[in-house]
Each structure stands twice: as C-alpha cells, then as structure tokens.
Amino acid sequence: MKTFLMLALFLLLACSDPWGPGLSITVTHPPAGGVQSDLSYIIKWVLSAPDYSNTGILLFVDTDLNPETGLIQISDTLSVESSGYLWDCSLFPEDDYYVRVLLFEGSNTVHDYSEGTITVIHESI
C-alpha cells in the first residue's frame, strides 16, 4: 500500500507540472574567461527539455546583457537534440559578443546568457 501511495503522489506531482522534467538551458561556451575568434566559433550549451514536438532553440549574440538592445539572431530554430552551433562570425564587426540562448516549448521560454564573451578580432593578412 505504501508503494502505491508513493507512486500515486509521484504521478500527481508529475502531472501537475506542465513542463514535465523541467525546461532549462545553460551556455557553457564561451566560458567565463571569454575567447577570441576571427572566422568562426562553436557555441555550446546543456539543456533539459520535455519531449514535445514544438520545442526548439534560438541563438543570439549581444554586445551587452540587455536583450532589448543590440540583440542579433544568428540561428534558425535548432533541435533540442543539438548541443552546439558553429557561428560564422567572419562578417561581424570586431567587438565583444555575449551569447544568448533561448529554449522554447510553444509559447513558454527560458534563456541564458554566456558568462564570457566571444571577442571577434579579424586578423590582418
């Protein structure tokens, strides 16, 4: 009987949370110390997302940590099964860019900014 009650409580709690196991995303690269790049950089993240059909990831770069100013989208919708993206920064102006990832499920979203920046520096040949 105790096992049945614990199972029933678990199912009740799981069903009451529309996010299931939870929705979260964290940028891991660029790391806190930042990096430099000339042509491209692989942005990486870890995430937790329920298995829904309309779940995806969007990537942005930003020169500050304010999404209302200077936010530039750099990807189309990516699969939640991905864990990295090769950003072609060769045509971006030299500057320091934070990465903002947005994980969505329908109209529900969570996001994270990188702790460090990607400093785009174009090498002279």
Summary of the structure (lengths in Angstrom):
residues: 125
radius of gyration: 18.5
end to end distance: 75.1
largest distance: 75.1
contacts: 333
relative contact order: 0.27
helix: 12%
strand: 43%
